[in-house]
Amino acid sequence: MLEEKYQKIIQNQGDYFYSNVTKNIDFRISALKKLKSLLKSNESVLNEAIYADFKKSSFETYTTELSQIYHEINVSLTNIRDWSRKINVDTNLVNQPGSSYIIPEPLGVSLVIGAWNYPYLESLQPVISAISAGNTVVINPSELAWNSSNAMAKLINENFDPRFLHVIEGGVEETTALLKQKFDKIFYTGSSLVGKIVMKAASEHLTPVTLELGGKSPAIVCNDAKITITAKRIVWAKFINGGQTCVAPDYLLVEKGIKQQLIEEIIKQIRSNYGEHPENSEAFVRIINQRHFDRLVNLIDPKKVIYGGESDANSLFISPTILDNVTMEDKVMQEEIFGPILPIIEFEDLNWAIRFIKKLPKPLALYLFTFTPQNKNQILDEISFGGGVINDAIVHLANSKLPFGGVGNSGMGNYHGKFGFDTFSHFKSILEKSTLIEPSVKYAPYSTWKRKVLSYLLE
């Protein structure tokens, strides 16, 4: 029943796409402006919904979600005409006289599967890219952030033509039924485990996929780091959204000479941000559900807690927690944490730290705190990761000039700004030949002199 229903929705989107309506630049611009206007005029509704899911403040919802969506829309509105233009390229000698160019064109009907941790941002940011490129879009938000999903679905489905943009809510059953359909593009944000399921389903239709996954993103702090600002930035990046951020520092590798001083400053910054009782702070977000709460509590080894460690199952609260003297064998190092737990691992030699990171799958992000060029160059040269920051953390996501995406287990493909437009586009290559002359060298009968001419032209 679900499959038949979804098949009809996708067929209608396909028919709408092939009517060429969405290829019109003015149509795309109008749709993006309408989306931004709807979001802005309904911010209070969106804030109430996400608070019900996470107890997330309107301030944090704006800074980490809505402002980024507005920025992405603004970037697209400013650049969409340039991005969509024909791209002239050189024509090689053998194809003269002629001209060569590339035409960006939309892929067609796209499916965007959103994540629960940033329910608005992770669903709508790729949608903006898809619309900018001229596609139709089906959005499948995560059911875990149910109130946010419902608010977004109501807003979009009541104001957009479902043949162009439509939200389908639901969990595993609905997503599974959706993945059996043929799309022209699938964009998924979430875990590596589900990413494999999405990729396998897409392979049945040879549908291209972009997978934004996760992993254990390290933060390396060297002896020459500025302790106070380093601690301040790590605490903000780690504990924002209750640690439920795919690019949050998952663990710290700290050089031995500054470890104790850094720990003291991190504790000071946690207290400064959230007070002595973070359960009462409007700035500290709750865990999404009981299953994730139980998983996180199970990762906390009481013998290694040096700060925090408190939890309350009734309110799904876990305090900002620091673990020291952590090893690769600890449970907290066996999976991506995705919560307010910060393991600290000491190192004396940067080469040891590099080897430690390389034993784990390639991370989505890496953060390095140092002012030594040799340290920076060695890390950037020797470790593969999605993207990162020197002397800060997670803020690279706010620069739309940088592609955002993973590598290996942390994902494939990227987006943001022009990179998002490209992700939802096919670049059609065209060679336009003149008919004024037609050299005979490529035609039979073959000869030695033709071979020499072709060698000159082709090599």
N, C-alpha and C positions, 0 to 999 in steps of 0.2 A: 504493500500500500504506500509506504513512504517513498520507495523507489519510483513508483509511478508518478507520485506527486512532484518529486524533485525533478524527474525527467521532463515533466511539462514546464516547470519553471525555467530549467536550463534551455530547453528547446525555444521557449519564448525569448529568452535573452539572446540566443543564437540568431533568431530571426531578426530581432531588433538590431543586433550588431551588423548583420549583413545588409540591413537597409541603409547603412553608412551614416546614420545619425550621429553616432558617437565619434566618428572620425572628424567631424567638424570642430575646429578649434574653439569657435565661439560657444558651441554647446558644452565643451569640456570646461571652459572658463566659467560659464554660467552655473554649471553643476558644482564646481568647487566653491564658488561664492555662496551658493545656496547652502551647502554643507556647513561652511564656516558660520553663516548667519544663524542657522538652526542651533548649532552648538552653543554659540554665544548667548542667544536668547533663552536657552534652556540650561544654563550652567547650574542654576540652583537645583534643578531636577537631577542632573548628573551628579552633583555633589552629594545630595541626599542618598542616592542609590549606592554610590561607592562607599559612603560612610556606613551604610547598613551592611556592606560586605566585609569591610576591613577596619572600620572606625578610622578611616583616612580623612584627614582634615581638608577643608577646601583650599587652604594654602598649598599643601603638598600636592593635591590633585591638579591645581593649576600649574605649579612649577614642573612637575614630573610628567604630566599628561597633556592637559589642554593647551598649555602654551606651546608645547612641541608640535601639536597638531596644527595650531594656528600658524606657526612658523613654517611648517612644511607646505601648507596651503599657499602662504604668501610667496614662498620660493617658487612654487610651481606656477602661480599666476604671473610672476615676473618673467619667468623663463620659458614658458610652455611654447611660445611661438618659435623661439630660437631652437629649442630642442627638437621641434617637429619639422624643421626645414630640411630640404634636400641638402645633402653634404657632397660637394664637388670634390673629387679626388683626381690625382694625375692619371693619365693614360699612358701605358708603356708603348715603346716604339713599334712593336709588332702589331699593335691594334690601331695605329694611326692610318688615316685620319679618323678620329673618333673622340668621344667624350665619355667619362666615367663618373658615376655618382651613386650615392647611397640614399635610400628612402626609408626613414623610420616609419613603421606601421604597427598598429596594435595587434596583439596576439589573438584576441577574441573574448570568449567568455572565461572569466577567471574566478577562482575560488580562493578566498582568504580565510584561513583558519587561525583565529586569534588565541592569545594566551590570557590566563586569568590574572597574572600578577600586576599587569598594567592593562586592564580590560579595555579602556578607551584607546590608549596609544597603540598597543600592539595589534588591535583590530583595524583602526582607522588610518594609521600612517601608511601601511602598504596599499590601502584602498585609494588614498590620495594619489599614489604613484600610478596605480592601475587606471584611474580616471584620467589623469594627466596624459597617459599614453593612448587613451581612446578606447579602453576596454569596457565591457559590462562586468559587473561584480556581484557574486554571491558571497555574503559574509557569514561565517559560522563562528560566533564568539564562544569562549569557554563557558560551560555551564556552572563552573565552580563559583565564579563571581556572578551569581544569578541576578541580583538586583541591578547591577551595572549592565549586564547583557540585556535584561528586559527593557531598561530605560533606553538603551541604544537602539534596540529593535523597534520599539514604539516610535521613536523619533524619526528613524529612517523610513520604516515601512509605511508610515502615515503621510510622508511628504515626498517620496520619490516613486517614480514609475518602477514597478517590480521587474519590468523588462530590462531596466538599466541597472538598478541597485536595489538589492533585497537582502534582508537579514533572516537567516534560518537558525533558530535557537535549538538547543538540545545537547545531549551528551553523546556517549559512545554509539548508541543505536543510530542516532540521526547523522552523526559524522560518518559512520561506516556506510550508511545508505548513500550519503553524498559522494563518498569516494568511489563508489561503483559507477558513477556517472562520468561521461567524457567531458572534460574541461580542456581549454586551450592553455591554461596556466594554473598551477597550484602554488600558493604561498602559505607556508606553515611556520608558526612560531610555537616552540614548546620543547619537550624533552627529546633526547636522542632516541629513546625507545619508541615513542610514537612516530618520530620522524622516519624511522625505518618502515613502519606500517604505511605511512603516507606515500613514501617513495615506491614501495612495492605495489600499492594500488595504482599509482600514477603510471607505472611501467606497463600496466595492462593496456593503456591507451596511448603509450609513448608521449605522455604529457610532461612538459618540462616543469621542474619543481625548483623552488627556492626554499631552503630549510634554514631557519634561524633557531639554533639549538642552544646549548649552554656548555657547561663544563666547570672545572675547578680553576678559576682565574686567580693567579697568584699576584701578590704585591710584594716586591722586593725592596727592603729598606737597607741602604748601605750606611756605613759609619759617617759619611760626610753629609747625610741628609739633615735638613733643618727640623729638629725634633718637634717643636710646637706646631708649626704649620702642617707638617707631615701627619701628626696625630689627628689634628683637626679635620684634615681632608679625608683621612682613612675612616674616621668615625662617621663622618657624614655619608660617605659612599657606601660603607658597609651596612649601616643601620637604617638608612632611608627606606621607606616602604617595608619596615620590619625585616630588612635583609632579603626580601623576596624580589631580587633583581638579578637578571641573568648575567649581568656584567659586574656585579658586586665583587669586591675582593673576597675570594673564598677562603684564603689563608694567607698569613704573613710569613715571609722568610726574612728574618731580621739578623743583621750582623751582630755578633756577640758583644762587641764593645759598647753598643748603645741600647741593647735590648731592655734592660731594667729601666732606663730613663724613658724609653719610648712607651713601655707598659704604663708607667706612672702617669705620663702625659695623656695616653689614650683613656685611662680611667677618669682623669680630670675632665677631659673633653666630653665623655659620656655623661658625667654629672652635670656639666655645663649645659648640654643640649637637652637632657631629659629629666634632670633633677635626681634627687635621692630616691624618688619613687616613680620610676618611668611608667608604671601602670596607671598613673594619674596624669600623664603628659598627653596633651592633644597631638603632639608631634610623633608619638610612637604608635605605629600601625600594628594591628593584631594579625595572627596567623589565619590563613584563609579558611581552614576547616580542621575537624578533629583528626583526620587521617594524617595530614601534614604536621599537625601539632604533636601527635604521638611519635611520628618518625623523627622529628627534631629532638624531642626530649630523649629519645633513645640514643641520639648521637652524643649527648653530653656525659662525659665521664666525670663524676663528682670529684675523683681524686686529682683531676687536672684543672678544675675550675679555680681561677684566681680572682675572678670578679663575676658577679651576677649569678646565673644558674637558677634563679627563681622562675616558677611557672604556675599558671592557674588554668586548669582545663576548662573551667566554667566560662571564662572570658577569652579563652584561646590566647592567653598572654604568655610570652617567654621574654624574660628580661635580657637586655644586652649582656652577652656572656663572653668572657675571654678564657680560653684554655691555653695553658703553657706546657712546655716540654712534650709537645705532640710529636708522634712519629708516624711513618707511613702505615704502620700496623693498626693505628687507632681507627675506630669506626667512622669518626668524623672525616677521615681522609679517604674513605672508600667510595664516596659519592658526592655529587654537588650538594652543598649544604642548603642553600636557598632559604636562609633564615638568620636570626640575629646571634649567630655563634661564630666567634672569631678565633681559630686556632693559630698559635704562634710556634714557629719552628726556628731554632737558632742555627746560624751557620758562621763559619770562620773564613771560608774560602769561596769566592764567587763561582768558581768552577764546580764546586760541590753543589751549590744552589742550582746551577744550570742543569747538572746531571739529574738532580731531584725532580725538577720540572719535566724534563724529557722522559722520565719514567711513566708519566701520566699522559693521557690523551691530550692532543693539542687544545689549548684553552681558547675560549671566545675572546678573552681580554687578558692583558698583562699590564701591570703598573710597576714602574721603577722610580724609586726616590734616591737620587744621587745628583752630584754636580761634577762628577769625574767623567770626562769624555770617553776614557777607555772602558769604564763600566757600561756606559750607555751603548757604545758601539759593539761591545761583546754580546750584550743581551740581544740587541736588535739583529745582529748577524747570525747568532747561533740558535735562537728559539723561534719556532713557528707559532703564531697565534693570530687570532682574527684582527684585533686592533688594540690600541692601548694609549697610555698617557705617561709622560715623564713628569714626575713631581706633582701629580694629582691623580684622580681616579674617576672613572665613568663619564667625565665631562666631554669626552670625544664624541659622544652620541649627539651632543647639541650642535655640532658643526656639520651642516648639510653638505659641505664641500668634501667631506670624508665619506668613503663608502663604509657601511656598517654590515658586517657579516662574519661568519666563522670560517674555519678551515678544518678538514678532517671530521672528527666526531662532533665538533662544535658548529658544524653547518656547512652549507654550500650556497654560493650566490650572495649578493648584497643588495642594499637599497639605501635610501635617503637621497633627497635632491635629484640630481641628474642620474645618479646610479639607480634610483628607483624607477625612473622613467625608462631607462635602458632595460631593466629587469623585466618589465611588462611589454617590451617592444621586440619586434623582429626588424633587423636592418637588412633591407632588400637591396642587393647590389645589381646595378644596371650598367651595361656597356652599350652605348649608342654609336653605331658605325655609319660612316658615310658610304654612299654608293658611287661616288665620283670616280674612284679608281679601284681596281681589284688585282693586286699582284698575283702572279701565277706560281710563286714559290711553294705554296702549301699543297698544290694539286699535282696529281700524277700526269704524265710519267715523271718519276723521281730522277734526280741527277746529282752529280757531285757538286756542281756549282750551287744548286738549290740548297743542298745540305750545308754548304759554307755560309750562304746568306742567312739561313735559319739559325745557324750557330751564332752568327753576329747579332741577330735580332733577339734571340731568346736567352742567350747567356749573359 
